[in-house]
Amino acid sequence: MARIEGVDLPRNKRIEYGLTYIFGIGLPRSHEILSVTGVNPDIRVKDLTDADVALLRDYIGTHYKVEGDLRRTVQLNIKRLIEIGCYRGLRHRRNLPARGQRTRTNARTVKGPKKTVAGRGRRKGATKK
């Protein structure tokens, strides 16, 4: 089993898709890594040689910030925005969209599930027509 940057790559997938299981590596970056290192993108992860795995591990480790380092960097960037009190920081602090999306409707991904409000019902003295 190939283990790169602390991630076990799925054995039966092609290496070009297997690399995308590493946080910070998408398909375009995966293609770039494979072309630079000279590893065939059609090979399955289980068929990689130890030399190929070592080559990929070294290249990714030296050229890219991935997994824990990248997550830490993103968190520190968000924390910095919150501390300086800029608009984006305020949006992060309030758990609202930070990139100008509408919030009157939608924005459920950031806000979370709906907080239902009890209906007021019919008011006293109101007559049904």
KOLTI-792314 format. One record per residue: residue number from 1; x, y, z of N, C-alpha, C in turn. Coordinates in steps of 0.2 Angstrom, whole numbers, plus 5000, padded with zeros to 4 digits. Example, Ala and Ser with C-alpha at 12.3 -4.5 7.8 and 13.67 -1.06 7.14 Angstrom:
<atoms>
seq = 1&nx = 5066&ny = 4972&nz = 5039&cax = 5062&cay = 4978&caz = 5039&cx = 5066&cy = 4984&cz = 5039
seq = 2&nx = 5064&ny = 4989&nz = 5035&cax = 5068&cay = 4995&caz = 5036&cx = 5064&cy = 5000&cz = 5039
</atoms>
This chain:
<atoms>
seq = 1&nx = 5004&ny = 4994&nz = 5000&cax = 5000&cay = 5000&caz = 5000&cx = 5004&cy = 5006&cz = 5000
seq = 2&nx = 5003&ny = 5011&nz = 4996&cax = 5007&cay = 5017&caz = 4995&cx = 5004&cy = 5022&cz = 5000
seq = 3&nx = 5009&ny = 5025&nz = 5004&cax = 5008&cay = 5030&caz = 5009&cx = 5012&cy = 5036&cz = 5008
seq = 4&nx = 5008&ny = 5041&nz = 5006&cax = 5012&cay = 5047&caz = 5004&cx = 5009&cy = 5053&cz = 5009
seq = 5&nx = 5013&ny = 5057&nz = 5012&cax = 5011&cay = 5062&caz = 5016&cx = 5006&cy = 5060&cz = 5022
seq = 6&nx = 5007&ny = 5054&nz = 5024&cax = 5002&cay = 5052&caz = 5029&cx = 4996&cy = 5049&cz = 5027
seq = 7&nx = 4995&ny = 5048&nz = 5020&cax = 4988&cay = 5046&caz = 5018&cx = 4989&cy = 5040&cz = 5014
seq = 8&nx = 4985&ny = 5035&nz = 5016&cax = 4985&cay = 5028&caz = 5012&cx = 4981&cy = 5029&cz = 5006
seq = 9&nx = 4985&ny = 5028&nz = 5000&cax = 4981&cay = 5029&caz = 4994&cx = 4977&cy = 5023&cz = 4992
seq = 10&nx = 4971&ny = 5024&nz = 4989&cax = 4967&cay = 5018&caz = 4988&cx = 4971&cy = 5013&cz = 4982
seq = 11&nx = 4971&ny = 5007&nz = 4984&cax = 4975&cay = 5002&caz = 4980&cx = 4973&cy = 5001&cz = 4973
seq = 12&nx = 4966&ny = 5001&nz = 4972&cax = 4964&cay = 4999&caz = 4965&cx = 4963&cy = 5005&cz = 4960
seq = 13&nx = 4964&ny = 5011&nz = 4962&cax = 4963&cay = 5017&caz = 4958&cx = 4969&cy = 5018&cz = 4954
seq = 14&nx = 4968&ny = 5021&nz = 4948&cax = 4974&cay = 5024&caz = 4945&cx = 4978&cy = 5029&cz = 4949
seq = 15&nx = 4984&ny = 5030&nz = 4948&cax = 4988&cay = 5034&caz = 4952&cx = 4986&cy = 5041&cz = 4951
seq = 16&nx = 4984&ny = 5043&nz = 4945&cax = 4982&cay = 5050&caz = 4944&cx = 4976&cy = 5052&cz = 4949
seq = 17&nx = 4972&ny = 5047&nz = 4950&cax = 4966&cay = 5049&caz = 4954&cx = 4967&cy = 5047&cz = 4962
seq = 18&nx = 4972&ny = 5042&nz = 4963&cax = 4974&cay = 5041&caz = 4970&cx = 4977&cy = 5047&cz = 4973
seq = 19&nx = 4981&ny = 5051&nz = 4969&cax = 4985&cay = 5056&caz = 4972&cx = 4980&cy = 5062&cz = 4975
seq = 20&nx = 4974&ny = 5062&nz = 4972&cax = 4969&cay = 5067&caz = 4974&cx = 4966&cy = 5066&cz = 4981
seq = 21&nx = 4968&ny = 5060&nz = 4984&cax = 4965&cay = 5059&caz = 4991&cx = 4970&cy = 5062&cz = 4996
seq = 22&nx = 4975&ny = 5065&nz = 4993&cax = 4979&cay = 5069&caz = 4998&cx = 4977&cy = 5077&cz = 4998
seq = 23&nx = 4975&ny = 5079&nz = 5004&cax = 4973&cay = 5086&caz = 5004&cx = 4978&cy = 5091&cz = 5001
seq = 24&nx = 4975&ny = 5095&nz = 4996&cax = 4980&cay = 5100&caz = 4993&cx = 4982&cy = 5098&cz = 4986
seq = 25&nx = 4980&ny = 5092&nz = 4984&cax = 4982&cay = 5089&caz = 4977&cx = 4975&cy = 5087&cz = 4974
seq = 26&nx = 4974&ny = 5091&nz = 4968&cax = 4968&cay = 5090&caz = 4964&cx = 4970&cy = 5086&cz = 4958
seq = 27&nx = 4966&ny = 5086&nz = 4953&cax = 4968&cay = 5082&caz = 4947&cx = 4973&cy = 5086&cz = 4943
seq = 28&nx = 4972&ny = 5092&nz = 4942&cax = 4977&cay = 5096&caz = 4938&cx = 4984&cy = 5095&cz = 4941
seq = 29&nx = 4985&ny = 5096&nz = 4948&cax = 4991&cay = 5096&caz = 4951&cx = 4994&cy = 5088&cz = 4951
seq = 30&nx = 4989&ny = 5084&nz = 4951&cax = 4991&cay = 5077&caz = 4951&cx = 4994&cy = 5075&cz = 4944
seq = 31&nx = 4991&ny = 5078&nz = 4938&cax = 4994&cay = 5077&caz = 4932&cx = 5001&cy = 5080&cz = 4931
seq = 32&nx = 5002&ny = 5086&nz = 4934&cax = 5008&cay = 5090&caz = 4934&cx = 5014&cy = 5086&cz = 4938
seq = 33&nx = 5012&ny = 5083&nz = 4944&cax = 5017&cay = 5079&caz = 4948&cx = 5019&cy = 5073&cz = 4944
seq = 34&nx = 5014&ny = 5069&nz = 4941&cax = 5016&cay = 5063&caz = 4937&cx = 5020&cy = 5065&cz = 4931
seq = 35&nx = 5019&ny = 5070&nz = 4927&cax = 5022&cay = 5072&caz = 4921&cx = 5030&cy = 5074&cz = 4923
seq = 36&nx = 5030&ny = 5078&nz = 4929&cax = 5037&cay = 5080&caz = 4931&cx = 5041&cy = 5074&cz = 4933
seq = 37&nx = 5038&ny = 5069&nz = 4937&cax = 5042&cay = 5063&caz = 4940&cx = 5043&cy = 5058&cz = 4935
seq = 38&nx = 5039&ny = 5058&nz = 4929&cax = 5039&cay = 5053&caz = 4924&cx = 5035&cy = 5046&cz = 4926
seq = 39&nx = 5031&ny = 5047&nz = 4931&cax = 5027&cay = 5041&caz = 4932&cx = 5021&cy = 5040&cz = 4928
seq = 40&nx = 5019&ny = 5034&nz = 4925&cax = 5014&cay = 5033&caz = 4921&cx = 5007&cy = 5034&cz = 4924
seq = 41&nx = 5003&ny = 5039&nz = 4922&cax = 4997&cay = 5040&caz = 4926&cx = 4992&cy = 5034&cz = 4925
seq = 42&nx = 4993&ny = 5030&nz = 4921&cax = 4988&cay = 5024&caz = 4920&cx = 4989&cy = 5018&cz = 4924
seq = 43&nx = 4995&ny = 5018&nz = 4928&cax = 4997&cay = 5013&caz = 4933&cx = 4992&cy = 5013&cz = 4939
seq = 44&nx = 4990&ny = 5007&nz = 4941&cax = 4986&cay = 5007&caz = 4947&cx = 4991&cy = 5008&cz = 4953
seq = 45&nx = 4988&ny = 5010&nz = 4959&cax = 4992&cay = 5012&caz = 4965&cx = 4996&cy = 5005&cz = 4967
seq = 46&nx = 4992&ny = 5000&nz = 4967&cax = 4995&cay = 4993&caz = 4969&cx = 5001&cy = 4991&cz = 4965
seq = 47&nx = 5001&ny = 4993&nz = 4958&cax = 5007&cay = 4991&caz = 4954&cx = 5013&cy = 4996&cz = 4954
seq = 48&nx = 5013&ny = 5001&nz = 4958&cax = 5018&cay = 5006&caz = 4959&cx = 5024&cy = 5002&cz = 4962
seq = 49&nx = 5030&ny = 5004&nz = 4959&cax = 5036&cay = 5001&caz = 4962&cx = 5038&cy = 5005&cz = 4968
seq = 50&nx = 5042&ny = 5003&nz = 4973&cax = 5045&cay = 5006&caz = 4979&cx = 5048&cy = 5013&cz = 4976
seq = 51&nx = 5052&ny = 5012&nz = 4971&cax = 5056&cay = 5018&caz = 4968&cx = 5051&cy = 5023&cz = 4966
seq = 52&nx = 5045&ny = 5021&nz = 4963&cax = 5040&cay = 5026&caz = 4961&cx = 5037&cy = 5030&cz = 4967
seq = 53&nx = 5036&ny = 5026&nz = 4972&cax = 5032&cay = 5029&caz = 4978&cx = 5037&cy = 5034&cz = 4981
seq = 54&nx = 5044&ny = 5032&nz = 4982&cax = 5049&cay = 5036&caz = 4985&cx = 5050&cy = 5042&cz = 4981
seq = 55&nx = 5050&ny = 5042&nz = 4974&cax = 5050&cay = 5048&caz = 4970&cx = 5044&cy = 5053&cz = 4971
seq = 56&nx = 5038&ny = 5050&nz = 4971&cax = 5032&cay = 5054&caz = 4972&cx = 5033&cy = 5057&cz = 4979
seq = 57&nx = 5034&ny = 5053&nz = 4984&cax = 5034&cay = 5056&caz = 4991&cx = 5039&cy = 5062&cz = 4991
seq = 58&nx = 5045&ny = 5061&nz = 4988&cax = 5050&cay = 5066&caz = 4989&cx = 5048&cy = 5072&cz = 4985
seq = 59&nx = 5046&ny = 5071&nz = 4979&cax = 5044&cay = 5077&caz = 4975&cx = 5038&cy = 5081&cz = 4978
seq = 60&nx = 5033&ny = 5078&nz = 4981&cax = 5027&cay = 5081&caz = 4984&cx = 5030&cy = 5084&cz = 4990
seq = 61&nx = 5034&ny = 5081&nz = 4994&cax = 5036&cay = 5084&caz = 5001&cx = 5040&cy = 5090&cz = 5000
seq = 62&nx = 5044&ny = 5091&nz = 4994&cax = 5048&cay = 5096&caz = 4993&cx = 5045&cy = 5102&cz = 4989
seq = 63&nx = 5040&ny = 5101&nz = 4985&cax = 5037&cay = 5106&caz = 4981&cx = 5031&cy = 5108&cz = 4983
seq = 64&nx = 5027&ny = 5105&nz = 4987&cax = 5020&cay = 5107&caz = 4989&cx = 5019&cy = 5107&cz = 4996
seq = 65&nx = 5014&ny = 5111&nz = 4998&cax = 5012&cay = 5111&caz = 5005&cx = 5005&cy = 5107&cz = 5005
seq = 66&nx = 5005&ny = 5102&nz = 5008&cax = 4999&cay = 5097&caz = 5008&cx = 4997&cy = 5095&cz = 5015
seq = 67&nx = 4991&ny = 5092&nz = 5016&cax = 4989&cay = 5089&caz = 5022&cx = 4989&cy = 5094&cz = 5028
seq = 68&nx = 4993&ny = 5092&nz = 5033&cax = 4993&cay = 5095&caz = 5039&cx = 4995&cy = 5102&cz = 5039
seq = 69&nx = 5001&ny = 5103&nz = 5035&cax = 5004&cay = 5110&caz = 5034&cx = 4999&cy = 5115&cz = 5031
seq = 70&nx = 4996&ny = 5112&nz = 5026&cax = 4991&cay = 5116&caz = 5022&cx = 4985&cy = 5118&cz = 5026
seq = 71&nx = 4982&ny = 5113&nz = 5030&cax = 4976&cay = 5114&caz = 5034&cx = 4978&cy = 5119&cz = 5039
seq = 72&nx = 4984&ny = 5119&nz = 5042&cax = 4986&cay = 5124&caz = 5047&cx = 4987&cy = 5131&cz = 5044
seq = 73&nx = 4990&ny = 5131&nz = 5038&cax = 4990&cay = 5138&caz = 5035&cx = 4984&cy = 5141&cz = 5034
seq = 74&nx = 4979&ny = 5137&nz = 5031&cax = 4972&cay = 5140&caz = 5030&cx = 4969&cy = 5142&cz = 5037
seq = 75&nx = 4970&ny = 5138&nz = 5042&cax = 4967&cay = 5140&caz = 5048&cx = 4970&cy = 5146&cz = 5051
seq = 76&nx = 4976&ny = 5147&nz = 5050&cax = 4980&cay = 5153&caz = 5053&cx = 4978&cy = 5159&cz = 5049
seq = 77&nx = 4977&ny = 5158&nz = 5042&cax = 4975&cay = 5164&caz = 5038&cx = 4968&cy = 5166&cz = 5040
seq = 78&nx = 4963&ny = 5161&nz = 5042&cax = 4956&cay = 5163&caz = 5044&cx = 4957&cy = 5167&cz = 5051
seq = 79&nx = 4961&ny = 5164&nz = 5055&cax = 4962&cay = 5167&caz = 5062&cx = 4965&cy = 5174&cz = 5061
seq = 80&nx = 4969&ny = 5175&nz = 5057&cax = 4972&cay = 5182&caz = 5056&cx = 4967&cy = 5187&cz = 5053
seq = 81&nx = 4962&ny = 5185&nz = 5048&cax = 4957&cay = 5189&caz = 5046&cx = 4952&cy = 5191&cz = 5052
seq = 82&nx = 4951&ny = 5186&nz = 5056&cax = 4946&cay = 5187&caz = 5062&cx = 4950&cy = 5192&cz = 5067
seq = 83&nx = 4956&ny = 5191&nz = 5068&cax = 4960&cay = 5196&caz = 5073&cx = 4960&cy = 5203&cz = 5070
seq = 84&nx = 4961&ny = 5204&nz = 5064&cax = 4962&cay = 5211&caz = 5061&cx = 4955&cy = 5214&cz = 5061
seq = 85&nx = 4950&ny = 5210&nz = 5061&cax = 4943&cay = 5213&caz = 5061&cx = 4941&cy = 5216&cz = 5054
seq = 86&nx = 4944&ny = 5213&nz = 5049&cax = 4941&cay = 5215&caz = 5042&cx = 4934&cy = 5212&cz = 5041
seq = 87&nx = 4931&ny = 5214&nz = 5035&cax = 4925&cay = 5211&caz = 5034&cx = 4924&cy = 5204&cz = 5033
seq = 88&nx = 4929&ny = 5201&nz = 5029&cax = 4930&cay = 5194&caz = 5029&cx = 4930&cy = 5190&cz = 5035
seq = 89&nx = 4934&ny = 5193&nz = 5040&cax = 4935&cay = 5190&caz = 5046&cx = 4929&cy = 5190&cz = 5050
seq = 90&nx = 4925&ny = 5196&nz = 5050&cax = 4918&cay = 5196&caz = 5053&cx = 4914&cy = 5191&cz = 5050
seq = 91&nx = 4914&ny = 5190&nz = 5044&cax = 4909&cay = 5185&caz = 5041&cx = 4911&cy = 5178&cz = 5043
seq = 92&nx = 4918&ny = 5176&nz = 5044&cax = 4920&cay = 5170&caz = 5047&cx = 4918&cy = 5169&cz = 5054
seq = 93&nx = 4918&ny = 5174&nz = 5058&cax = 4917&cay = 5174&caz = 5065&cx = 4909&cy = 5173&cz = 5066
seq = 94&nx = 4905&ny = 5175&nz = 5061&cax = 4898&cay = 5175&caz = 5062&cx = 4895&cy = 5168&cz = 5058
seq = 95&nx = 4900&ny = 5165&nz = 5055&cax = 4898&cay = 5159&caz = 5051&cx = 4893&cy = 5160&cz = 5046
seq = 96&nx = 4895&ny = 5165&nz = 5042&cax = 4891&cay = 5167&caz = 5036&cx = 4896&cy = 5167&cz = 5030
seq = 97&nx = 4893&ny = 5167&nz = 5024&cax = 4897&cay = 5167&caz = 5018&cx = 4902&cy = 5173&cz = 5018
seq = 98&nx = 4908&ny = 5172&nz = 5016&cax = 4913&cay = 5177&caz = 5016&cx = 4914&cy = 5180&cz = 5009
seq = 99&nx = 4911&ny = 5177&nz = 5003&cax = 4912&cay = 5179&caz = 4997&cx = 4906&cy = 5183&cz = 4993
seq = 100&nx = 4902&ny = 5186&nz = 4997&cax = 4897&cay = 5190&caz = 4994&cx = 4891&cy = 5186&cz = 4991
seq = 101&nx = 4890&ny = 5180&nz = 4994&cax = 4884&cay = 5176&caz = 4992&cx = 4878&cy = 5179&cz = 4996
seq = 102&nx = 4872&ny = 5178&nz = 4993&cax = 4866&cay = 5180&caz = 4996&cx = 4864&cy = 5176&cz = 5002
seq = 103&nx = 4861&ny = 5179&nz = 5008&cax = 4860&cay = 5175&caz = 5014&cx = 4852&cy = 5175&cz = 5015
seq = 104&nx = 4848&ny = 5179&nz = 5012&cax = 4841&cay = 5179&caz = 5014&cx = 4838&cy = 5172&cz = 5013
seq = 105&nx = 4840&ny = 5169&nz = 5007&cax = 4838&cay = 5162&caz = 5006&cx = 4845&cy = 5159&cz = 5004
seq = 106&nx = 4845&ny = 5152&nz = 5005&cax = 4851&cay = 5149&caz = 5003&cx = 4857&cy = 5150&cz = 5009
seq = 107&nx = 4863&ny = 5149&nz = 5007&cax = 4868&cay = 5149&caz = 5012&cx = 4868&cy = 5144&cz = 5017
seq = 108&nx = 4864&ny = 5138&nz = 5016&cax = 4863&cay = 5133&caz = 5021&cx = 4870&cy = 5129&cz = 5023
seq = 109&nx = 4874&ny = 5129&nz = 5018&cax = 4881&cay = 5125&caz = 5019&cx = 4884&cy = 5128&cz = 5025
seq = 110&nx = 4885&ny = 5135&nz = 5025&cax = 4889&cay = 5139&caz = 5030&cx = 4885&cy = 5139&cz = 5036
seq = 111&nx = 4878&ny = 5141&nz = 5036&cax = 4874&cay = 5142&caz = 5042&cx = 4872&cy = 5136&cz = 5045
seq = 112&nx = 4872&ny = 5130&nz = 5042&cax = 4870&cay = 5124&caz = 5045&cx = 4862&cy = 5123&cz = 5044
seq = 113&nx = 4859&ny = 5118&nz = 5047&cax = 4852&cay = 5117&caz = 5046&cx = 4848&cy = 5122&cz = 5049
seq = 114&nx = 4842&ny = 5123&nz = 5046&cax = 4837&cay = 5128&caz = 5048&cx = 4836&cy = 5128&cz = 5055
seq = 115&nx = 4835&ny = 5134&nz = 5058&cax = 4833&cay = 5135&caz = 5065&cx = 4826&cy = 5137&cz = 5064
seq = 116&nx = 4821&ny = 5132&nz = 5065&cax = 4814&cay = 5133&caz = 5064&cx = 4811&cy = 5138&cz = 5070
seq = 117&nx = 4807&ny = 5142&nz = 5068&cax = 4804&cay = 5147&caz = 5072&cx = 4797&cy = 5145&cz = 5073
seq = 118&nx = 4794&ny = 5145&nz = 5079&cax = 4787&cay = 5143&caz = 5080&cx = 4783&cy = 5148&cz = 5077
seq = 119&nx = 4778&ny = 5146&nz = 5073&cax = 4773&cay = 5150&caz = 5070&cx = 4769&cy = 5154&cz = 5076
seq = 120&nx = 4766&ny = 5160&nz = 5074&cax = 4763&cay = 5164&caz = 5079&cx = 4756&cy = 5161&cz = 5080
seq = 121&nx = 4753&ny = 5157&nz = 5075&cax = 4746&cay = 5155&caz = 5075&cx = 4741&cy = 5160&cz = 5074
seq = 122&nx = 4735&ny = 5159&nz = 5076&cax = 4730&cay = 5164&caz = 5075&cx = 4730&cy = 5169&cz = 5081
seq = 123&nx = 4729&ny = 5175&nz = 5080&cax = 4730&cay = 5180&caz = 5086&cx = 4723&cy = 5180&cz = 5090
seq = 124&nx = 4723&ny = 5182&nz = 5096&cax = 4717&cay = 5182&caz = 5100&cx = 4712&cy = 5187&cz = 5097
seq = 125&nx = 4706&ny = 5186&nz = 5097&cax = 4701&cay = 5190&caz = 5094&cx = 4701&cy = 5190&cz = 5087
seq = 126&nx = 4705&ny = 5187&nz = 5083&cax = 4704&cay = 5186&caz = 5076&cx = 4699&cy = 5182&cz = 5074
seq = 127&nx = 4695&ny = 5184&nz = 5070&cax = 4689&cay = 5179&caz = 5068&cx = 4691&cy = 5176&cz = 5061
seq = 128&nx = 4689&ny = 5170&nz = 5061&cax = 4689&cay = 5166&caz = 5055&cx = 4684&cy = 5168&cz = 5050
seq = 129&nx = 4686&ny = 5170&nz = 5044&cax = 4681&cay = 5172&caz = 5039&cx = 4678&cy = 5166&cz = 5035
</atoms>
